[in-house]
């Protein structure tokens, strides 16, 4: 199955970013594909390269960047990013900033859109 | 985007308008996607019904008052707008208290409408 992923919550504060990551890696392991990952709302903080967690903890933005390096399209909403101070200078490699039209495209092209972290 | 039938997209608005940014950024998403000529509907449930409450004054809160922007949904041909009857009643509201016309529906009907969608966006 082709999954689209929408992440609406930031890193560390709640489990959404981890649940999404675990879902994606499990889906890939089972031979499913990921049409794209879209970060909206506080989700845009997920790709901040300035985050520097303790060494014995997971590094959430690095993890997304590694998924992006595998060829998964990772998109950060520009409107949500702008108001939160996220721009091209502070995002990790292998993710891109674009508009909500990209979320629509991911949703349309996927068999199923899965959201993490709404409200 | 590949040529195919319009995608049926429903936005589920469940949060109060100013306690979090979800309602406002939900509205932004509705407006952007409304420009792409998909089949869009919006449902207001739980505290989400407050989003459409008439005569909001956000000055004391120091945040943007955006409820009036919902009037523009008509310009995007977004006319399938629903509100959950029980959510309204629990909050002492009726359709007359809302800034735009909505179809007041029972929870069971909302479930049916959701089942017909291709994509659900919860806010």
gemmi code that builds the backbone of each chain (N, CA, C; Angstrom):
import gemmi

chains = {
    "A": [
        ("UNK", (0.835, -1.198, 0.000), (0.000, 0.000, 0.000), (0.876, 1.257, 0.000)),
        ("UNK", (0.357, 2.296, -0.631), (1.071, 3.574, -0.674), (0.501, 4.488, 0.407)),
        ("UNK", (1.324, 4.806, 1.403), (0.857, 5.655, 2.509), (1.338, 7.088, 2.350)),
        ("UNK", (0.473, 8.024, 2.666), (0.887, 9.412, 2.847), (0.875, 9.693, 4.339)),
        ("UNK", (1.812, 10.509, 4.796), (1.941, 10.755, 6.237), (1.844, 12.256, 6.518)),
        ("UNK", (0.962, 12.614, 7.451), (0.858, 14.008, 7.900), (1.199, 14.058, 9.386)),
        ("UNK", (2.165, 14.905, 9.737), (2.590, 15.016, 11.134), (2.301, 16.431, 11.625)),
        ("UNK", (1.475, 16.549, 12.655), (0.985, 17.851, 13.099), (1.521, 18.276, 14.464)),
        ("UNK", (2.375, 17.458, 15.056), (2.883, 17.799, 16.384), (4.414, 17.830, 16.356)),
        ("UNK", (4.972, 18.590, 17.257), (6.424, 18.770, 17.286), (7.160, 17.567, 17.851)),
        ("UNK", (8.484, 17.653, 17.913), (9.282, 16.545, 18.424), (9.338, 16.543, 19.952)),
        ("UNK", (9.553, 15.405, 20.540), (9.854, 15.213, 21.973), (8.694, 15.477, 22.925)),
        ("UNK", (7.933, 16.558, 22.706), (6.900, 16.906, 23.683), (5.853, 15.802, 23.789)),
        ("UNK", (5.439, 15.299, 22.635), (4.486, 14.194, 22.603), (5.050, 13.083, 21.732)),
        ("UNK", (4.294, 12.022, 21.656), (4.804, 10.820, 20.995), (4.621, 10.834, 19.467)),
        ("UNK", (3.876, 11.831, 18.963), (3.467, 11.775, 17.557), (4.630, 11.535, 16.588)),
        ("UNK", (5.723, 12.285, 16.777), (6.850, 12.175, 15.847), (7.464, 10.773, 15.905)),
        ("UNK", (7.506, 10.203, 17.112), (8.049, 8.841, 17.258), (7.097, 7.811, 16.660)),
        ("UNK", (5.797, 7.981, 16.935), (4.816, 7.038, 16.389), (4.866, 7.046, 14.869)),
        ("UNK", (4.968, 8.253, 14.312), (5.018, 8.371, 12.851), (6.257, 7.670, 12.314)),
        ("UNK", (7.383, 7.924, 12.951), (8.636, 7.322, 12.494), (8.553, 5.792, 12.579)),
        ("UNK", (8.043, 5.304, 13.699), (7.928, 3.846, 13.863), (6.974, 3.237, 12.852)),
        ("UNK", (5.891, 3.959, 12.587), (4.928, 3.478, 11.594), (5.590, 3.386, 10.219)),
        ("UNK", (6.313, 4.438, 9.876), (6.937, 4.500, 8.543), (7.969, 3.386, 8.378)),
        ("UNK", (8.833, 3.210, 9.385), (9.873, 2.176, 9.243), (9.231, 0.787, 9.200)),
        ("UNK", (8.183, 0.568, 9.982), (7.499, -0.736, 9.953), (6.833, -0.968, 8.598)),
        ("UNK", (6.219, 0.088, 8.053), (5.550, -0.040, 6.758), (6.566, -0.357, 5.661)),
        ("UNK", (7.700, 0.328, 5.707), (8.741, 0.087, 4.691), (9.278, -1.337, 4.792)),
        ("UNK", (9.492, -1.785, 6.035), (10.000, -3.152, 6.248), (9.061, -4.198, 5.659)),
        ("UNK", (7.781, -3.887, 5.668), (6.799, -4.848, 5.151), (6.500, -4.648, 3.676)),
        ("UNK", (7.293, -3.823, 3.037), (7.162, -3.694, 1.595), (6.161, -2.657, 1.117)),
        ("UNK", (5.623, -1.868, 2.041), (4.754, -0.765, 1.618), (5.624, 0.412, 1.178)),
        ("UNK", (4.980, 1.383, 0.538), (5.763, 2.558, 0.169), (5.162, 3.810, 0.810)),
        ("UNK", (6.020, 4.826, 0.907), (5.591, 6.092, 1.498), (5.587, 7.134, 0.384)),
        ("UNK", (4.420, 7.631, 0.079), (4.260, 8.622, -0.993), (4.931, 9.940, -0.625)),
        ("UNK", (4.839, 10.275, 0.645), (5.455, 11.509, 1.109), (5.120, 11.750, 2.563)),
        ("UNK", (5.949, 12.585, 3.203), (5.716, 12.961, 4.600), (5.550, 14.472, 4.617)),
        ("UNK", (4.480, 14.951, 5.262), (4.230, 16.388, 5.300), (4.165, 16.849, 6.747)),
        ("UNK", (4.920, 17.899, 7.053), (4.915, 18.473, 8.398), (4.088, 19.754, 8.409)),
        ("UNK", (3.084, 19.763, 9.289), (2.221, 20.935, 9.421), (2.087, 21.288, 10.897)),
        ("UNK", (1.489, 22.437, 11.180), (1.347, 22.908, 12.559), (2.720, 22.860, 13.254)),
        ("UNK", (2.757, 22.498, 14.555), (4.051, 22.419, 15.240), (4.948, 21.318, 14.678)),
        ("UNK", (4.412, 20.497, 13.819), (5.202, 19.441, 13.185), (6.439, 19.968, 12.476)),
        ("UNK", (6.397, 21.246, 12.075), (7.536, 21.808, 11.343), (8.815, 21.821, 12.187)),
        ("UNK", (8.668, 21.804, 13.517), (9.864, 21.797, 14.377), (10.654, 20.485, 14.267)),
        ("UNK", (10.044, 19.483, 13.714), (10.701, 18.175, 13.588), (11.996, 18.196, 12.788)),
        ("UNK", (12.106, 19.155, 11.866), (13.246, 19.117, 10.940), (14.280, 20.195, 11.262)),
        ("UNK", (14.202, 20.755, 12.478), (15.170, 21.775, 12.889), (16.526, 21.121, 13.149)),
        ("UNK", (17.533, 21.524, 12.370), (18.850, 20.896, 12.516), (19.572, 21.374, 13.774)),
        ("UNK", (19.065, 22.442, 14.395), (19.735, 22.972, 15.591), (19.430, 22.163, 16.842)),
        ("UNK", (18.479, 21.251, 16.753), (18.178, 20.456, 17.961), (19.392, 19.611, 18.326)),
        ("UNK", (19.623, 19.493, 19.609), (20.839, 18.830, 20.070), (20.525, 18.032, 21.334)),
        ("UNK", (19.825, 16.927, 21.177), (19.405, 16.154, 22.352), (20.590, 15.438, 23.003)),
        ("UNK", (20.452, 15.014, 24.263), (21.510, 14.240, 24.909), (21.888, 13.027, 24.058)),
        ("UNK", (23.143, 12.640, 24.135), (23.671, 11.594, 23.247), (22.946, 10.251, 23.357)),
        ("UNK", (22.381, 9.983, 24.550), (21.743, 8.678, 24.707), (20.267, 8.701, 24.289)),
        ("UNK", (19.849, 9.818, 23.699), (18.462, 9.913, 23.238), (18.439, 9.916, 21.710)),
        ("UNK", (17.264, 9.646, 21.132), (17.173, 9.682, 19.674), (17.238, 11.124, 19.186)),
        ("UNK", (17.812, 11.280, 17.986), (17.919, 12.610, 17.387), (16.861, 12.689, 16.296)),
        ("UNK", (15.754, 13.362, 16.622), (14.568, 13.261, 15.766), (14.780, 13.884, 14.388)),
        ("UNK", (15.409, 15.065, 14.313), (15.554, 15.682, 12.984), (16.531, 14.892, 12.119)),
        ("UNK", (17.579, 14.326, 12.765), (18.543, 13.515, 12.016), (17.855, 12.284, 11.443)),
        ("UNK", (16.945, 11.727, 12.229), (16.213, 10.536, 11.799), (15.382, 10.832, 10.547)),
        ("UNK", (14.711, 11.990, 10.537), (13.933, 12.360, 9.346), (14.844, 12.576, 8.152)),
        ("UNK", (15.994, 13.202, 8.407), (16.928, 13.472, 7.315), (17.416, 12.158, 6.697)),
        ("UNK", (17.637, 11.167, 7.551), (18.083, 9.854, 7.044), (17.006, 9.197, 6.182)),
        ("UNK", (15.746, 9.365, 6.595), (14.651, 8.831, 5.763), (14.592, 9.564, 4.423)),
        ("UNK", (14.825, 10.870, 4.480), (14.837, 11.664, 3.253), (15.953, 11.216, 2.316)),
        ("UNK", (17.103, 10.850, 2.913), (18.248, 10.401, 2.106), (17.918, 9.108, 1.373)),
        ("UNK", (16.974, 8.360, 1.896), (16.573, 7.102, 1.236), (15.619, 7.368, 0.074)),
        ("UNK", (15.304, 8.630, -0.147), (14.473, 8.972, -1.302), (13.020, 9.252, -0.973)),
        ("UNK", (12.681, 9.281, 0.305), (11.299, 9.615, 0.665), (11.138, 11.133, 0.643)),
        ("UNK", (10.093, 11.584, -0.016), (9.847, 13.018, -0.141), (9.335, 13.562, 1.196)),
        ("UNK", (10.077, 14.480, 1.780), (9.686, 15.058, 3.067), (9.491, 16.562, 2.882)),
        ("UNK", (8.289, 17.018, 3.182), (7.916, 18.401, 2.887), (7.487, 19.110, 4.168)),
        ("UNK", (7.969, 20.335, 4.338), (7.612, 21.160, 5.484), (6.740, 22.301, 4.977)),
        ("UNK", (5.618, 22.524, 5.634), (4.705, 23.584, 5.180), (5.334, 24.963, 5.377)),
        ("UNK", (5.376, 25.729, 4.302), (6.058, 27.030, 4.378), (5.335, 28.015, 5.290)),
        ("UNK", (4.003, 28.019, 5.260), (3.262, 28.985, 6.083), (3.442, 28.666, 7.563)),
        ("UNK", (3.329, 27.375, 7.903), (3.506, 26.959, 9.300), (4.952, 27.166, 9.740)),
        ("UNK", (5.905, 26.947, 8.827), (7.326, 27.097, 9.146), (7.672, 28.560, 9.400)),
        ("UNK", (7.151, 29.440, 8.548), (7.499, 30.862, 8.662), (7.133, 31.429, 10.021)),
        ("UNK", (5.915, 31.109, 10.472), (5.510, 31.725, 11.737), (6.235, 31.119, 12.934)),
        ("UNK", (6.929, 30.000, 12.693), (7.668, 29.368, 13.794), (9.187, 29.493, 13.647)),
        ("UNK", (9.605, 30.322, 12.721), (11.038, 30.580, 12.585), (11.822, 29.454, 11.948)),
        ("UNK", (11.141, 28.613, 11.215), (11.836, 27.522, 10.508), (12.002, 27.945, 9.054)),
        ("UNK", (13.240, 28.003, 8.598), (13.487, 28.339, 7.188), (14.600, 27.451, 6.636)),
        ("UNK", (14.991, 27.698, 5.405), (15.932, 26.776, 4.749), (17.293, 26.734, 5.456)),
        ("UNK", (17.602, 27.779, 6.201), (18.896, 27.813, 6.893), (18.943, 26.885, 8.110)),
        ("UNK", (17.793, 26.524, 8.634), (17.815, 25.729, 9.871), (17.253, 24.322, 9.693)),
        ("UNK", (16.928, 23.936, 8.460), (16.385, 22.579, 8.306), (17.488, 21.588, 7.946)),
        ("UNK", (17.274, 20.360, 8.338), (18.236, 19.288, 8.048), (18.242, 19.014, 6.532)),
        ("UNK", (19.312, 18.390, 6.039), (19.340, 18.028, 4.617), (18.259, 16.996, 4.286)),
        ("UNK", (17.930, 16.918, 3.018), (17.000, 15.914, 2.475), (15.532, 16.154, 2.817)),
        ("UNK", (15.218, 17.370, 3.275), (13.813, 17.751, 3.408), (13.652, 19.072, 2.657)),
        ("UNK", (12.426, 19.373, 2.253), (12.219, 20.625, 1.517), (11.022, 21.383, 2.070)),
        ("UNK", (11.056, 22.695, 1.851), (9.959, 23.556, 2.300), (9.072, 23.848, 1.103)),
        ("UNK", (7.782, 23.642, 1.246), (6.871, 23.939, 0.148), (5.481, 24.215, 0.701)),
        ("UNK", (4.504, 24.313, -0.183), (3.168, 24.737, 0.241), (2.221, 23.591, 0.532)),
        ("UNK", (1.050, 23.970, 1.019), (0.026, 22.984, 1.366), (-0.483, 22.212, 0.153)),
        ("UNK", (-0.251, 22.750, -1.029), (-0.618, 22.006, -2.238), (0.086, 20.662, -2.291)),
        ("UNK", (1.286, 20.620, -1.699), (2.041, 19.360, -1.661), (1.359, 18.321, -0.767)),
        ("UNK", (0.753, 18.804, 0.318), (0.002, 17.890, 1.188), (-1.183, 17.306, 0.421)),
        ("UNK", (-1.835, 18.177, -0.333), (-2.963, 17.710, -1.141), (-2.492, 16.642, -2.135)),
        ("UNK", (-1.360, 16.924, -2.767), (-0.853, 15.971, -3.756), (-0.509, 14.628, -3.105)),
        ("UNK", (0.131, 14.689, -1.931), (0.456, 13.445, -1.216), (-0.835, 12.689, -0.897)),
        ("UNK", (-1.848, 13.439, -0.414), (-3.117, 12.803, -0.036), (-3.795, 12.168, -1.244)),
        ("UNK", (-3.763, 12.872, -2.366), (-4.450, 12.381, -3.572), (-3.741, 11.157, -4.138)),
        ("UNK", (-2.409, 11.183, -4.097), (-1.639, 10.109, -4.717), (-1.491, 8.871, -3.817)),
        ("UNK", (-1.804, 8.997, -2.541), (-1.660, 7.856, -1.619), (-2.916, 6.996, -1.637)),
        ("UNK", (-2.742, 5.716, -1.280), (-3.923, 4.882, -1.047), (-4.581, 5.303, 0.256)),
        ("UNK", (-3.743, 5.726, 1.209), (-4.284, 6.118, 2.509), (-3.400, 7.176, 3.150)),
        ("UNK", (-4.034, 8.195, 3.701), (-3.286, 9.225, 4.419), (-3.420, 8.961, 5.918)),
        ("UNK", (-2.289, 8.911, 6.600), (-2.299, 8.675, 8.042), (-1.808, 9.941, 8.741)),
        ("UNK", (-2.575, 10.421, 9.720), (-2.153, 11.628, 10.429), (-1.677, 11.280, 11.838)),
        ("UNK", (-0.693, 12.025, 12.290), (-0.141, 11.843, 13.629), (-0.129, 13.186, 14.347)),
        ("UNK", (-0.687, 13.214, 15.558), (-0.519, 14.373, 16.423), (-1.533, 15.481, 16.284)),
        ("UNK", (-2.677, 15.215, 15.686), (-3.687, 16.272, 15.618), (-4.296, 16.479, 16.992)),
        ("UNK", (-4.314, 17.737, 17.426), (-4.956, 18.101, 18.693), (-4.501, 17.245, 19.843)),
    ],
    "B": [
        ("UNK", (-0.142, 16.545, -10.690), (-1.166, 15.648, -10.153), (-1.807, 14.856, -11.292)),
        ("UNK", (-2.032, 13.588, -11.097), (-2.583, 12.784, -12.173), (-4.057, 13.121, -12.382)),
        ("UNK", (-4.501, 12.910, -13.617), (-5.893, 13.180, -13.955), (-6.781, 12.080, -13.394)),
        ("UNK", (-7.621, 12.402, -12.505), (-8.636, 11.444, -12.066), (-9.792, 12.194, -11.435)),
        ("UNK", (-10.734, 11.439, -10.935), (-11.891, 12.080, -10.322), (-11.453, 12.961, -9.155)),
        ("UNK", (-12.307, 13.915, -8.821), (-12.006, 14.759, -7.671), (-11.868, 13.907, -6.416)),
        ("UNK", (-10.910, 14.290, -5.591), (-10.735, 13.598, -4.324), (-11.683, 14.208, -3.296)),
        ("UNK", (-12.325, 13.323, -2.534), (-13.249, 13.808, -1.495), (-12.476, 14.005, -0.192)),
        ("UNK", (-12.418, 15.234, 0.212), (-11.601, 15.595, 1.372), (-12.481, 16.226, 2.438)),
        ("UNK", (-12.375, 15.720, 3.652), (-13.136, 16.325, 4.752), (-12.199, 16.853, 5.832)),
        ("UNK", (-12.438, 18.080, 6.238), (-11.720, 18.668, 7.369), (-12.579, 18.509, 8.621)),
        ("UNK", (-11.978, 17.990, 9.662), (-12.700, 17.782, 10.917), (-12.188, 18.794, 11.932)),
        ("UNK", (-13.030, 19.745, 12.274), (-12.630, 20.813, 13.195), (-13.172, 20.484, 14.580)),
        ("UNK", (-12.272, 20.176, 15.503), (-12.723, 19.708, 16.818), (-12.284, 20.597, 17.965)),
        ("UNK", (-11.455, 21.593, 17.669), (-10.874, 22.386, 18.758), (-11.468, 23.789, 18.807)),
        ("UNK", (-11.465, 24.376, 19.998), (-11.946, 25.742, 20.151), (-11.052, 26.678, 19.326)),
        ("UNK", (-11.590, 27.843, 18.956), (-10.878, 28.673, 17.972), (-9.559, 29.265, 18.456)),
        ("UNK", (-9.434, 29.578, 19.747), (-8.257, 30.338, 20.162), (-7.393, 29.650, 21.219)),
        ("UNK", (-7.784, 28.475, 21.669), (-6.987, 27.759, 22.665), (-5.755, 27.118, 22.069)),
        ("UNK", (-5.780, 26.892, 20.769), (-4.611, 26.366, 20.059), (-4.685, 26.897, 18.643)),
        ("UNK", (-3.622, 26.676, 17.886), (-3.593, 27.212, 16.523), (-4.299, 26.276, 15.540)),
        ("UNK", (-4.756, 25.126, 16.018), (-5.267, 24.108, 15.091), (-6.430, 24.611, 14.235)),
        ("UNK", (-7.370, 25.333, 14.847), (-8.517, 25.799, 14.061), (-8.063, 26.784, 12.989)),
        ("UNK", (-7.151, 27.686, 13.359), (-6.701, 28.701, 12.406), (-5.872, 28.082, 11.274)),
        ("UNK", (-4.939, 27.195, 11.631), (-4.152, 26.569, 10.568), (-4.989, 25.554, 9.788)),
        ("UNK", (-6.028, 25.045, 10.431), (-6.981, 24.202, 9.704), (-7.684, 25.021, 8.633)),
        ("UNK", (-8.095, 26.230, 9.014), (-8.738, 27.129, 8.051), (-7.790, 27.447, 6.892)),
        ("UNK", (-6.532, 27.716, 7.224), (-5.554, 28.005, 6.159), (-5.455, 26.833, 5.182)),
        ("UNK", (-5.468, 25.621, 5.731), (-5.380, 24.431, 4.866), (-6.631, 24.308, 3.999)),
        ("UNK", (-7.789, 24.607, 4.582), (-9.043, 24.533, 3.812), (-8.989, 25.508, 2.638)),
        ("UNK", (-8.526, 26.734, 2.910), (-8.512, 27.766, 1.871), (-7.551, 27.405, 0.739)),
        ("UNK", (-6.373, 26.889, 1.100), (-5.403, 26.511, 0.055), (-5.975, 25.368, -0.777)),
        ("UNK", (-6.464, 24.343, -0.090), (-6.945, 23.170, -0.832), (-8.218, 23.486, -1.616)),
        ("UNK", (-8.962, 24.473, -1.131), (-10.157, 24.893, -1.848), (-9.840, 25.423, -3.234)),
        ("UNK", (-8.603, 25.891, -3.398), (-8.204, 26.452, -4.693), (-7.877, 25.354, -5.707)),
        ("UNK", (-7.803, 24.113, -5.269), (-7.398, 23.022, -6.160), (-8.576, 22.219, -6.724)),
        ("UNK", (-9.765, 22.736, -6.536), (-10.948, 22.114, -7.128), (-11.127, 20.642, -6.782)),
        ("UNK", (-10.974, 20.321, -5.524), (-11.330, 18.993, -5.042), (-12.702, 19.109, -4.377)),
        ("UNK", (-13.255, 17.952, -4.000), (-14.567, 17.999, -3.351), (-14.376, 18.091, -1.839)),
        ("UNK", (-14.510, 19.304, -1.339), (-14.146, 19.546, 0.059), (-15.381, 19.721, 0.933)),
        ("UNK", (-15.332, 19.115, 2.105), (-16.367, 19.360, 3.100), (-15.698, 19.631, 4.444)),
        ("UNK", (-16.449, 20.262, 5.333), (-15.917, 20.615, 6.651), (-16.958, 20.243, 7.689)),
        ("UNK", (-16.511, 19.631, 8.777), (-17.455, 19.327, 9.859), (-16.917, 19.887, 11.174)),
        ("UNK", (-17.805, 20.494, 11.942), (-17.441, 21.077, 13.235), (-18.029, 20.204, 14.345)),
        ("UNK", (-17.134, 19.704, 15.195), (-17.531, 18.768, 16.247), (-16.901, 19.220, 17.574)),
        ("UNK", (-17.509, 18.826, 18.687), (-16.988, 19.180, 20.023), (-16.807, 20.700, 20.121)),
        ("UNK", (-15.714, 21.153, 20.758), (-15.489, 22.597, 20.883), (-15.263, 23.267, 19.527)),
        ("UNK", (-15.073, 22.478, 18.507), (-14.930, 23.035, 17.152), (-16.119, 23.881, 16.734)),
        ("UNK", (-17.300, 23.629, 17.308), (-18.471, 24.450, 16.925), (-18.294, 25.916, 17.342)),
        ("UNK", (-17.466, 26.158, 18.365), (-17.217, 27.545, 18.792), (-16.476, 28.352, 17.726)),
        ("UNK", (-15.778, 27.657, 16.828), (-15.010, 28.349, 15.787), (-15.917, 29.254, 14.960)),
        ("UNK", (-17.165, 28.815, 14.777), (-18.094, 29.572, 13.929), (-18.992, 30.518, 14.719)),
        ("UNK", (-18.776, 30.611, 16.015), (-19.631, 31.469, 16.850), (-19.568, 32.912, 16.352)),
        ("UNK", (-20.759, 33.513, 16.193), (-20.847, 34.916, 15.768), (-20.232, 35.847, 16.807)),
        ("UNK", (-19.862, 37.041, 16.360), (-19.477, 38.156, 17.244), (-18.352, 37.803, 18.208)),
        ("UNK", (-17.329, 37.169, 17.677), (-16.165, 36.909, 18.521), (-15.342, 38.184, 18.650)),
        ("UNK", (-14.853, 38.419, 19.852), (-13.984, 39.568, 20.088), (-12.681, 39.047, 20.684)),
        ("UNK", (-11.640, 39.033, 19.885), (-10.379, 38.445, 20.359), (-9.402, 39.510, 20.863)),
        ("UNK", (-9.835, 40.755, 20.867), (-8.909, 41.828, 21.295), (-8.295, 41.561, 22.670)),
        ("UNK", (-9.117, 41.197, 23.662), (-8.505, 40.955, 24.980), (-7.474, 39.814, 24.955)),
        ("UNK", (-7.609, 38.911, 24.007), (-6.664, 37.797, 23.921), (-5.408, 38.180, 23.149)),
        ("UNK", (-5.518, 39.236, 22.352), (-4.366, 39.630, 21.536), (-4.078, 38.668, 20.402)),
        ("UNK", (-5.101, 37.952, 19.944), (-4.906, 37.040, 18.806), (-5.849, 37.420, 17.673)),
        ("UNK", (-5.538, 36.895, 16.518), (-6.291, 37.243, 15.314), (-7.716, 36.674, 15.363)),
        ("UNK", (-8.668, 37.503, 14.932), (-10.053, 37.036, 14.834), (-10.266, 36.549, 13.402)),
        ("UNK", (-10.464, 35.258, 13.227), (-10.502, 34.713, 11.861), (-11.837, 34.088, 11.490)),
        ("UNK", (-12.823, 34.144, 12.409), (-14.079, 33.443, 12.116), (-14.738, 33.990, 10.843)),
        ("UNK", (-14.574, 35.315, 10.597), (-15.211, 35.916, 9.420), (-14.680, 35.322, 8.116)),
        ("UNK", (-13.437, 34.853, 8.179), (-12.839, 34.296, 6.954), (-13.603, 33.067, 6.459)),
        ("UNK", (-14.319, 32.415, 7.371), (-15.091, 31.242, 6.933), (-16.170, 31.622, 5.913)),
        ("UNK", (-16.541, 32.927, 5.901), (-17.526, 33.369, 4.902), (-17.010, 33.190, 3.481)),
        ("UNK", (-15.681, 33.179, 3.321), (-15.125, 33.073, 1.964), (-15.203, 31.639, 1.422)),
        ("UNK", (-15.529, 30.675, 2.266), (-15.593, 29.282, 1.784), (-16.572, 29.161, 0.613)),
        ("UNK", (-17.619, 29.964, 0.678), (-18.602, 29.980, -0.399), (-17.942, 30.289, -1.745)),
        ("UNK", (-16.996, 31.234, -1.723), (-16.316, 31.634, -2.965), (-15.523, 30.476, -3.565)),
        ("UNK", (-15.154, 29.521, -2.731), (-14.423, 28.338, -3.206), (-15.377, 27.179, -3.509)),
        ("UNK", (-16.656, 27.474, -3.537), (-17.671, 26.432, -3.735), (-17.619, 25.355, -2.665)),
        ("UNK", (-17.169, 25.718, -1.476), (-17.211, 24.771, -0.357), (-18.523, 25.021, 0.385)),
        ("UNK", (-19.504, 24.210, 0.085), (-20.824, 24.435, 0.676), (-21.263, 23.258, 1.551)),
        ("UNK", (-20.503, 22.175, 1.518), (-20.828, 21.050, 2.396), (-20.190, 21.290, 3.756)),
        ("UNK", (-20.894, 22.054, 4.563), (-20.374, 22.423, 5.882), (-21.362, 21.914, 6.931)),
        ("UNK", (-20.858, 21.109, 7.832), (-21.723, 20.430, 8.800), (-21.342, 20.821, 10.225)),
        ("UNK", (-22.319, 20.756, 11.112), (-22.033, 20.885, 12.542), (-22.786, 19.779, 13.272)),
        ("UNK", (-22.129, 19.218, 14.256), (-22.722, 18.125, 15.034), (-23.791, 18.679, 15.982)),
        ("UNK", (-24.990, 18.161, 15.860), (-26.116, 18.690, 16.647), (-25.842, 18.622, 18.153)),
        ("UNK", (-25.362, 17.477, 18.597), (-25.153, 17.298, 20.029), (-24.088, 18.272, 20.559)),
        ("UNK", (-23.023, 18.480, 19.778), (-21.964, 19.411, 20.202), (-22.524, 20.821, 20.365)),
        ("UNK", (-23.379, 21.216, 19.420), (-24.009, 22.544, 19.517), (-24.865, 22.628, 20.767)),
        ("UNK", (-25.728, 21.631, 20.937), (-26.678, 21.652, 22.062), (-25.971, 21.678, 23.406)),
        ("UNK", (-24.939, 20.858, 23.520), (-24.201, 20.802, 24.788), (-23.614, 22.155, 25.158)),
        ("UNK", (-23.376, 22.972, 24.141), (-22.748, 24.274, 24.382), (-23.759, 25.429, 24.301)),
        ("UNK", (-25.033, 25.091, 24.305), (-26.071, 26.114, 24.283), (-26.131, 26.891, 22.985)),
        ("UNK", (-25.675, 26.285, 21.907), (-25.655, 26.977, 20.613), (-26.669, 26.361, 19.660)),
        ("UNK", (-27.089, 27.192, 18.684), (-27.886, 26.656, 17.586), (-27.308, 27.216, 16.292)),
        ("UNK", (-27.838, 26.761, 15.181), (-27.321, 27.215, 13.881), (-27.396, 28.741, 13.759)),
        ("UNK", (-28.365, 29.369, 14.434), (-28.516, 30.825, 14.361), (-27.343, 31.573, 14.998)),
        ("UNK", (-26.626, 30.900, 15.865), (-25.492, 31.549, 16.537), (-24.220, 31.521, 15.696)),
        ("UNK", (-24.282, 30.881, 14.530), (-23.069, 30.675, 13.753), (-22.943, 31.676, 12.610)),
        ("UNK", (-21.723, 31.969, 12.246), (-21.431, 33.053, 11.301), (-21.739, 32.682, 9.855)),
        ("UNK", (-21.804, 31.377, 9.562), (-22.169, 30.925, 8.216), (-23.239, 29.831, 8.332)),
        ("UNK", (-24.016, 29.627, 7.281), (-25.008, 28.547, 7.338), (-24.321, 27.180, 7.358)),
        ("UNK", (-24.821, 26.306, 8.214), (-24.280, 24.942, 8.276), (-25.446, 23.958, 8.239)),
        ("UNK", (-25.130, 22.732, 7.862), (-26.130, 21.678, 7.990), (-25.919, 21.026, 9.354)),
        ("UNK", (-26.928, 21.120, 10.197), (-26.823, 20.506, 11.520), (-27.180, 19.032, 11.383)),
        ("UNK", (-26.265, 18.175, 11.769), (-26.458, 16.743, 11.532), (-26.190, 15.924, 12.800)),
        ("UNK", (-26.753, 14.729, 12.814), (-26.550, 13.799, 13.923), (-25.198, 13.100, 13.751)),
        ("UNK", (-24.661, 12.617, 14.872), (-23.353, 11.949, 14.836), (-23.341, 10.787, 13.846)),
        ("UNK", (-24.459, 10.046, 13.817), (-24.519, 8.894, 12.917), (-24.368, 9.285, 11.456)),
        ("UNK", (-24.937, 10.435, 11.127), (-24.840, 10.894, 9.742), (-23.415, 11.347, 9.420)),
        ("UNK", (-22.767, 11.972, 10.419), (-21.373, 12.401, 10.215), (-20.505, 11.173, 9.929)),
        ("UNK", (-20.758, 10.107, 10.678), (-19.994, 8.870, 10.447), (-20.157, 8.405, 9.008)),
        ("UNK", (-21.394, 8.471, 8.526), (-21.663, 8.029, 7.146), (-20.915, 8.896, 6.142)),
        ("UNK", (-20.959, 10.210, 6.370), (-20.294, 11.140, 5.448), (-18.782, 10.894, 5.467)),
        ("UNK", (-18.243, 10.643, 6.670), (-16.798, 10.372, 6.774), (-16.425, 9.121, 6.000)),
        ("UNK", (-17.288, 8.121, 6.069), (-17.029, 6.865, 5.355), (-16.914, 7.080, 3.848)),
        ("UNK", (-17.588, 8.101, 3.355), (-17.586, 8.360, 1.903), (-16.351, 9.114, 1.440)),
        ("UNK", (-15.538, 9.606, 2.388), (-14.399, 10.447, 2.017), (-13.187, 9.611, 1.595)),
        ("UNK", (-12.343, 10.241, 0.763), (-11.046, 9.643, 0.448), (-10.008, 10.033, 1.499)),
        ("UNK", (-10.111, 11.257, 1.973), (-9.098, 11.773, 2.908), (-9.785, 12.543, 4.041)),
        ("UNK", (-9.313, 12.318, 5.265), (-9.804, 13.086, 6.415), (-8.632, 13.868, 7.004)),
        ("UNK", (-8.836, 15.150, 7.220), (-7.815, 15.963, 7.888), (-8.350, 16.421, 9.238)),
        ("UNK", (-7.834, 15.874, 10.326), (-8.311, 16.300, 11.642), (-7.576, 17.537, 12.157)),
        ("UNK", (-8.337, 18.502, 12.639), (-7.720, 19.682, 13.268), (-8.373, 19.955, 14.611)),
    ],
}
model = gemmi.Model(1)
for chain_id, residues in chains.items():
    chain = gemmi.Chain(chain_id)
    for i, (resn, *xyz) in enumerate(residues, 1):
        res = gemmi.Residue()
        res.name, res.seqid = resn, gemmi.SeqId(i, " ")
        for name, pos in zip(("N", "CA", "C"), xyz):
            atom = gemmi.Atom()
            atom.name, atom.element = name, gemmi.Element(name[0])
            atom.pos, atom.b_iso = gemmi.Position(*pos), 0.0
            res.add_atom(atom)
        chain.add_residue(res)
    model.add_chain(chain)
structure = gemmi.Structure()
structure.add_model(model)
structure.setup_entities()
